[in-house]
Amino acid sequence: WFDSMDAAPRTVRNFRSHASTLFKFAEARGYIAKGESPVTGTEQIKSKTASPIEIYSPKEIRKLLAAAPGDFQPIIDIQAFAGLRSAEVMRLQWQDVKLERGHIEITAGNAKTASRRIVPILPNLADWLKPHAKKTGLLFQPNNLTAFNKKQNETSVAAKVNWKANALRHSFISYRVADVQNVAQVALEAGNSPAMIFGHYRELVTAED
């Protein structure tokens, strides 16, 4: 099987994906301890046709924030300045946004990786969120992907900025790595592996950016 890695990278990726799913199931059922999946430390074979990661410039993010409808602005804020995935922010409750404690709690049920994590609320994010913060309820309603995509499109058109898939999250990770120079820290905040952060997001931007 390993001899086929160079000849059939897609097959290797598929094997790895299936194995990862199996061990995540085993973790969820308690058959193995959390974090002990043997797949986690294995190399991920990248697709040669994978698109490069796209990010926004600070100017573009300013435009998106200025153009976002009032009820959607917190979503842009949190994706741009905390790096949450779209699915995570769609499930997020206001009670999980702990402004007084300075962090956002991503519960295991809301996280892509099924692992709870704590994301810091940086000072700029706190300033953006304060006018919108509520005590309870979903940040985004109605809670469906069609409505979410519609709001994204409306914001993009109003801002005259092309919408780039996952670029708000990619931007946060890229700028955060450049700022703190600590891949392991950003990996914890973003819910990625350090290898993923190092391989895809390091040196995309500078600290000055």
Secondary structure, DSSP 8 states (H G I E B T S, - for coil): -GGGTTT-HHHHHHHHHHHHHHHHHHHHHTSS-TT--TTTTS-----TT--------HHHHHHHHHHS-TTTHHHHHHHHHH---HHHHHH-BGGGEETTTTEEEE-TTTSTTS--EEEE--HHHHHHHTTT--SSSBSSSS-SHHHHHHHHHHHHHHHT----TTHHHHHHHHHHHHHH--HHHHHHHHT--HHHHHHHTTTSS-S--
